[in-house]
């Protein structure tokens, strides 16, 4: 009976996680079409990616507190409603302001869901956290890949970019009843010690280790969303067709799926988080240098995708490694994702400004190379080099 319940919860986790990227990833393939139709500059258009990520920074701490007070399972359910509403309203967009509002609504929902799912995994699947994080990452990257790959064909088929963007509300419509029947309906009301729960859910703002993890997450996030927003325009600017450029984003996201599945195996073979974090960063550097020197973009984005596929789940695992309870894991995850996403949100905007100022993506690529280089330094400072050090780090309290 318990195994059946766990399987149903895993299915619900997967379907909910599918909703965490389409509202963002579906924008990039149609960015030029949207800009032309609404008369948006590159800087303003970059806000369509920046706003949801910035929301993920602002509202993650609030989500952690709401999760402690009302139950993380219930808050995740309401967050799905926001994602669905924000995405569906894109069907009625006729100004850039309305489109930015939809990005805000979806961003708030994504912000609430992200850290609470980490707490959910810690609470129900503590012994298999790396595997469940990988499972969640597969869902996130699959949702991103699917939306990046088929949004443009849908737009061509129905002759409406508004309809192509709003169609992703279907994922939330499917996830809501699944979450209700598989999770919420089976959650037992627990009597909690309010003081203890509040302490466990507290964000570790005074913990140096938590800040290092936050900076690692921030720079990883900056790279991920900058690439998500600007890879198609960069490749198109290199002289390739818009279809080819859009497909590079699909490759970038799709290649992360098998990496996420393989990661638990790699961690069993070599448990060092630091080794794999540095490996992911080096692969991203290789991909960026290939684009800078005009090497085949399709090959370059494979390196970028493999690097991102390693970095994202590992940065999600680290707060779980450092904590002991679901509430505490949600608190650490909320902090890393809060400040991390707020810093990361600036990436697409900075790159847009660089392009508006210089009229070239070469300086933008140099900017991304610098970001990855700094990220590698932070990784050496943040992550224990040996497993014994990891055990000692777990005992460090905020």
C-alpha positions as CSV (number, residue, x, y, z in Angstrom):
1,X,0.0,0.0,0.0
2,X,2.8,2.3,0.9
3,X,4.6,1.6,-2.4
4,X,1.5,2.4,-4.3
5,X,1.1,5.7,-2.5
6,X,4.7,6.6,-3.2
7,X,4.3,5.7,-6.9
8,X,1.2,7.9,-7.1
9,X,3.1,10.8,-5.4
10,X,6.0,10.4,-7.9
11,X,3.6,10.6,-10.8
12,X,2.1,13.8,-9.3
13,X,5.6,15.2,-8.7
14,X,6.4,14.6,-12.3
15,X,3.3,16.2,-13.8
16,X,3.5,19.2,-11.5
17,X,7.2,19.7,-12.4
18,X,6.2,19.7,-16.1
19,X,4.6,23.1,-15.4
20,X,7.8,24.9,-14.2
21,X,9.3,26.0,-17.5
22,X,6.8,26.2,-20.4
23,X,5.7,29.7,-19.5
24,X,9.3,30.8,-19.9
25,X,10.7,28.5,-22.5
26,X,7.8,28.9,-25.0
27,X,8.7,32.6,-25.4
28,X,12.2,32.3,-27.0
29,X,11.1,30.6,-30.2
30,X,8.6,33.3,-30.9
31,X,10.6,36.2,-29.5
32,X,11.2,38.0,-32.8
33,X,7.5,37.5,-33.9
34,X,6.3,38.9,-30.5
35,X,8.7,41.9,-30.7
36,X,7.6,42.8,-34.2
37,X,3.9,42.4,-33.4
38,X,4.0,44.4,-30.2
39,X,6.9,46.8,-31.0
40,X,9.2,45.7,-28.2
41,X,12.9,46.5,-27.8
42,X,15.3,43.7,-27.0
43,X,15.6,45.0,-23.5
44,X,11.8,45.0,-22.9
45,X,11.4,41.6,-24.6
46,X,14.0,40.1,-22.2
47,X,11.7,41.0,-19.3
48,X,9.4,38.2,-20.5
49,X,12.1,35.8,-19.2
50,X,13.5,38.1,-16.5
51,X,10.1,38.7,-14.7
52,X,9.2,35.1,-14.0
53,X,12.8,34.4,-12.8
54,X,12.7,37.5,-10.7
55,X,9.4,36.4,-9.2
56,X,11.0,33.1,-8.3
57,X,13.5,35.1,-6.3
58,X,11.0,37.4,-4.5
59,X,8.3,34.9,-3.7
60,X,10.3,31.7,-2.8
61,X,10.8,32.8,0.9
62,X,7.0,33.6,1.2
63,X,6.2,30.2,-0.2
64,X,8.4,28.5,2.4
65,X,6.5,30.3,5.2
66,X,3.1,29.6,3.6
67,X,4.2,25.9,3.3
68,X,4.9,25.7,7.0
69,X,1.6,27.4,7.9
70,X,-0.8,25.8,5.5
71,X,1.1,22.7,4.4
72,X,3.4,22.6,1.4
73,X,1.0,20.2,-0.4
74,X,-1.8,22.8,-0.4
75,X,0.4,25.7,-1.4
76,X,1.7,23.8,-4.4
77,X,-1.9,23.2,-5.5
78,X,-2.8,26.9,-5.4
79,X,0.5,27.7,-7.2
80,X,-0.6,25.5,-10.0
81,X,-3.7,27.6,-10.3
82,X,-1.6,30.7,-10.7
83,X,0.6,29.1,-13.4
84,X,-2.5,28.0,-15.3
85,X,-4.2,31.4,-15.2
86,X,-1.1,33.3,-16.1
87,X,-0.4,31.1,-19.1
88,X,-4.0,31.0,-20.3
89,X,-4.4,34.8,-20.2
90,X,-1.7,35.1,-23.0
91,X,-4.5,34.2,-25.4
92,X,-5.9,37.7,-24.8
93,X,-2.7,39.7,-25.1
94,X,-2.8,42.8,-27.2
95,X,-0.1,44.9,-25.6
96,X,3.3,44.3,-24.2
97,X,2.1,45.3,-20.7
98,X,-0.5,42.5,-20.6
99,X,2.1,40.0,-21.7
100,X,4.4,41.1,-19.0
101,X,1.5,40.7,-16.4
102,X,1.0,37.1,-17.5
103,X,4.7,36.5,-17.0
104,X,4.4,37.9,-13.5
105,X,1.4,35.6,-12.6
106,X,3.1,32.5,-14.0
107,X,6.3,33.5,-12.2
108,X,4.6,33.8,-8.8
109,X,3.2,30.3,-9.3
110,X,6.5,28.8,-10.4
111,X,8.2,30.6,-7.4
112,X,5.9,28.9,-4.9
113,X,6.2,25.5,-6.5
114,X,10.0,25.2,-6.9
115,X,11.3,25.2,-3.3
116,X,8.3,23.5,-1.9
117,X,8.8,20.5,-4.2
118,X,12.3,20.2,-2.7
119,X,10.7,20.1,0.7
120,X,8.2,17.6,-0.6
121,X,11.0,15.3,-1.8
122,X,12.8,15.6,1.6
123,X,9.6,14.9,3.5
124,X,8.4,11.8,1.5
125,X,11.5,10.5,-0.3
126,X,14.4,11.5,2.0
127,X,16.5,8.3,1.4
128,X,16.2,8.6,-2.3
129,X,16.5,12.4,-2.7
130,X,19.1,12.4,-5.5
131,X,17.0,10.0,-7.6
132,X,13.9,12.0,-7.0
133,X,15.6,15.3,-7.8
134,X,16.8,13.7,-11.0
135,X,13.3,12.5,-11.7
136,X,11.9,16.0,-11.1
137,X,14.7,17.5,-13.3
138,X,13.7,15.2,-16.1
139,X,10.1,16.5,-15.9
140,X,11.3,20.2,-15.8
141,X,13.6,19.8,-18.7
142,X,11.1,17.8,-20.7
143,X,8.5,20.5,-20.2
144,X,11.1,23.1,-21.3
145,X,12.2,21.0,-24.3
146,X,8.6,20.3,-25.4
147,X,7.5,23.9,-25.1
148,X,10.6,25.2,-26.8
149,X,10.3,22.6,-29.6
150,X,6.7,22.7,-30.6
151,X,5.6,26.3,-29.8
152,X,6.8,27.6,-33.1
153,X,5.1,24.8,-35.2
154,X,1.9,25.3,-33.2
155,X,2.1,29.0,-34.0
156,X,2.6,28.3,-37.7
157,X,-0.3,25.8,-37.6
158,X,-2.8,28.1,-36.0
159,X,-1.4,31.4,-37.2
160,X,-1.4,32.9,-33.7
161,X,1.5,33.3,-31.3
162,X,-1.0,34.2,-28.6
163,X,-2.7,30.8,-29.0
164,X,0.6,29.0,-29.2
165,X,1.7,30.5,-25.8
166,X,-1.6,30.0,-24.0
167,X,-1.9,26.4,-25.0
168,X,0.6,25.4,-22.3
169,X,-2.1,26.1,-19.7
170,X,-3.3,22.6,-20.5
171,X,-0.4,21.2,-18.4
172,X,-1.7,23.0,-15.3
173,X,-5.3,21.8,-16.1
174,X,-4.0,18.2,-16.1
175,X,-1.8,18.6,-13.1
176,X,-4.4,20.0,-10.7
177,X,-6.7,17.0,-10.5
178,X,-3.7,14.7,-10.4
179,X,-2.2,16.6,-7.5
180,X,-5.5,16.5,-5.7
181,X,-6.2,12.8,-6.0
182,X,-2.7,11.5,-5.7
183,X,-1.4,13.9,-3.0
184,X,-3.8,16.3,-1.3
185,X,-6.6,13.8,-0.7
186,X,-4.1,11.4,1.0
187,X,-2.3,13.9,3.2
188,X,-3.0,13.5,6.8
189,X,-3.6,16.6,8.9
190,X,-0.7,16.7,11.3
191,X,-0.6,18.5,14.6
192,X,2.5,20.7,14.6
193,X,4.4,22.6,17.2
194,X,4.2,26.1,15.6
195,X,7.5,27.3,17.2
196,X,9.4,24.2,16.0
197,X,7.9,24.3,12.5
198,X,8.7,28.0,12.2
199,X,12.3,27.4,13.2
200,X,12.7,24.5,10.8
201,X,11.2,26.6,8.0
202,X,13.3,29.6,8.7
203,X,15.6,30.8,5.9
204,X,19.3,30.5,6.9
205,X,20.3,34.1,5.9
206,X,23.1,34.2,8.5
207,X,24.7,30.9,7.3
208,X,27.9,31.4,5.2
209,X,27.5,27.9,3.6
210,X,24.0,28.7,2.6
211,X,25.1,31.9,0.9
212,X,27.8,30.1,-1.0
213,X,25.2,27.6,-2.2
214,X,23.0,30.5,-3.1
215,X,25.7,32.1,-5.3
216,X,26.4,28.8,-7.0
217,X,22.7,28.5,-7.7
218,X,22.5,32.2,-8.8
219,X,25.2,31.9,-11.4
220,X,23.9,28.6,-12.7
221,X,20.4,30.2,-13.0
222,X,21.8,33.2,-14.8
223,X,23.4,31.0,-17.4
224,X,20.4,28.8,-17.8
225,X,17.9,31.6,-18.4
226,X,20.2,33.7,-20.5
227,X,20.8,30.7,-22.8
228,X,17.0,29.9,-22.8
229,X,16.1,33.5,-23.8
230,X,18.9,34.2,-26.2
231,X,20.3,31.1,-27.9
232,X,17.8,31.2,-30.8
233,X,18.5,35.0,-31.5
234,X,22.3,34.4,-31.2
235,X,22.3,31.5,-33.6
236,X,19.9,33.4,-36.0
237,X,22.3,36.3,-35.9
238,X,25.1,33.9,-36.9
239,X,23.4,33.5,-40.3
240,X,21.3,30.5,-39.7
241,X,17.5,30.2,-40.4
242,X,14.9,31.0,-37.7
243,X,13.8,27.3,-37.8
244,X,17.4,26.1,-37.3
245,X,17.9,28.6,-34.5
246,X,14.7,27.5,-32.8
247,X,15.8,23.9,-33.0
248,X,19.0,24.6,-31.2
249,X,17.0,25.6,-28.1
250,X,15.2,22.3,-28.4
251,X,18.5,20.4,-28.5
252,X,19.8,22.5,-25.6
253,X,16.9,21.5,-23.4
254,X,16.3,17.9,-24.7
255,X,19.9,16.8,-24.1
256,X,19.4,17.5,-20.4
257,X,16.8,14.8,-20.1
258,X,19.1,11.7,-20.4
259,X,21.7,13.6,-18.2
260,X,19.2,13.9,-15.4
261,X,18.4,10.2,-15.6
262,X,22.1,9.3,-15.6
263,X,23.1,11.6,-12.8
264,X,22.0,9.2,-9.9
265,X,24.2,6.5,-11.5
266,X,27.1,8.9,-11.8
267,X,26.8,10.0,-8.2
268,X,26.8,6.3,-7.0
269,X,29.9,5.7,-9.1
270,X,31.6,9.0,-7.9
271,X,29.7,10.7,-5.1
272,X,31.7,14.0,-5.2
273,X,29.3,16.8,-5.9
274,X,32.2,19.1,-6.6
275,X,33.7,16.9,-9.3
276,X,30.4,16.9,-11.3
277,X,29.7,20.6,-10.7
278,X,33.1,21.5,-12.1
279,X,32.6,19.1,-15.0
280,X,29.3,20.8,-15.9
281,X,30.9,24.2,-15.8
282,X,33.8,23.2,-18.1
283,X,31.3,21.7,-20.6
284,X,29.4,25.0,-20.6
285,X,32.7,26.9,-21.2
286,X,33.5,24.6,-24.2
287,X,30.0,25.3,-25.7
288,X,30.4,29.1,-25.3
289,X,33.8,29.1,-26.9
290,X,32.5,27.1,-29.8
291,X,29.8,29.6,-30.4
292,X,32.2,32.5,-30.0
293,X,34.5,31.1,-32.7
294,X,31.6,30.2,-35.0
295,X,31.7,26.4,-34.6
296,X,28.6,24.5,-35.7
297,X,25.9,25.8,-33.2
298,X,24.1,22.4,-33.1
299,X,27.3,20.8,-31.6
300,X,27.9,23.7,-29.3
301,X,24.5,23.6,-27.7
302,X,25.0,19.9,-27.0
303,X,27.9,20.8,-24.8
304,X,25.9,23.6,-23.2
305,X,23.0,21.3,-22.6
306,X,25.1,18.6,-21.0
307,X,26.7,21.2,-18.7
308,X,23.3,22.6,-17.7
309,X,21.9,19.1,-17.3
310,X,24.6,18.4,-14.7
311,X,24.5,21.7,-12.9
312,X,20.8,22.2,-12.3
313,X,20.0,19.0,-10.4
314,X,23.2,19.1,-8.4
315,X,22.4,22.7,-7.3
316,X,18.9,21.4,-6.3
317,X,20.4,18.5,-4.3
318,X,22.9,20.6,-2.3
319,X,20.3,22.2,0.1
320,X,18.8,18.8,0.7
321,X,22.3,17.4,1.5
322,X,22.8,20.1,4.1
323,X,19.5,19.7,6.0
324,X,17.6,17.1,8.1
325,X,13.9,17.8,7.7
326,X,11.4,18.7,5.0
327,X,10.7,22.1,6.4
328,X,14.4,22.8,6.8
329,X,15.1,21.7,3.2
330,X,12.3,23.9,2.0
331,X,13.8,26.8,3.9
332,X,17.3,26.3,2.5
333,X,15.9,25.7,-1.0
334,X,13.8,28.9,-0.7
335,X,16.9,30.9,0.2
336,X,19.1,29.5,-2.6
337,X,16.3,29.9,-5.1
338,X,15.2,33.3,-3.8
339,X,18.4,35.3,-3.9
340,X,19.7,32.9,-6.6
341,X,16.8,33.6,-9.0
342,X,16.8,37.3,-8.3
343,X,20.5,37.5,-9.3
344,X,19.9,35.0,-12.2
345,X,17.0,37.0,-13.5
346,X,19.4,39.8,-14.4
347,X,21.2,37.6,-17.0
348,X,18.8,37.9,-19.9
349,X,18.3,41.6,-19.2
350,X,22.1,42.3,-19.1
351,X,22.6,40.4,-22.4
352,X,19.8,42.3,-24.0
353,X,21.3,45.6,-22.9
354,X,24.7,44.5,-24.2
355,X,23.2,43.7,-27.6
356,X,21.2,47.0,-27.7
357,X,24.4,48.9,-26.9
358,X,26.9,47.1,-29.1
359,X,24.7,45.6,-31.9
360,X,26.7,42.4,-31.5
361,X,26.4,39.2,-29.5
362,X,30.2,38.7,-29.3
363,X,30.5,40.8,-26.1
364,X,27.4,39.0,-24.7
365,X,29.2,35.7,-25.1
366,X,32.2,37.1,-23.4
367,X,29.9,38.1,-20.5
368,X,28.6,34.5,-20.3
369,X,32.1,33.0,-20.3
370,X,33.0,35.3,-17.4
371,X,29.8,34.2,-15.5
372,X,30.8,30.5,-15.8
373,X,34.4,31.2,-14.8
374,X,33.2,32.9,-11.6
375,X,30.7,30.1,-10.9
376,X,33.6,27.6,-10.9
377,X,35.4,29.6,-8.2
378,X,32.2,29.6,-6.1
379,X,31.8,25.9,-6.5
380,X,35.2,25.2,-5.0
381,X,34.4,27.5,-2.1
382,X,30.9,26.1,-1.5
383,X,31.0,22.4,-1.9
384,X,33.0,19.9,0.4
385,X,35.7,18.1,-1.5
386,X,35.2,14.9,0.4
387,X,32.1,13.0,1.7
388,X,33.3,13.3,5.3
389,X,33.4,17.1,4.9
390,X,29.8,16.9,3.6
391,X,28.8,15.1,6.8
392,X,30.4,17.8,8.9
393,X,28.7,20.5,6.8
394,X,25.3,19.0,7.5
395,X,25.8,19.7,11.2
396,X,26.4,23.4,10.6
397,X,23.2,25.3,11.6
398,X,22.0,28.7,10.6
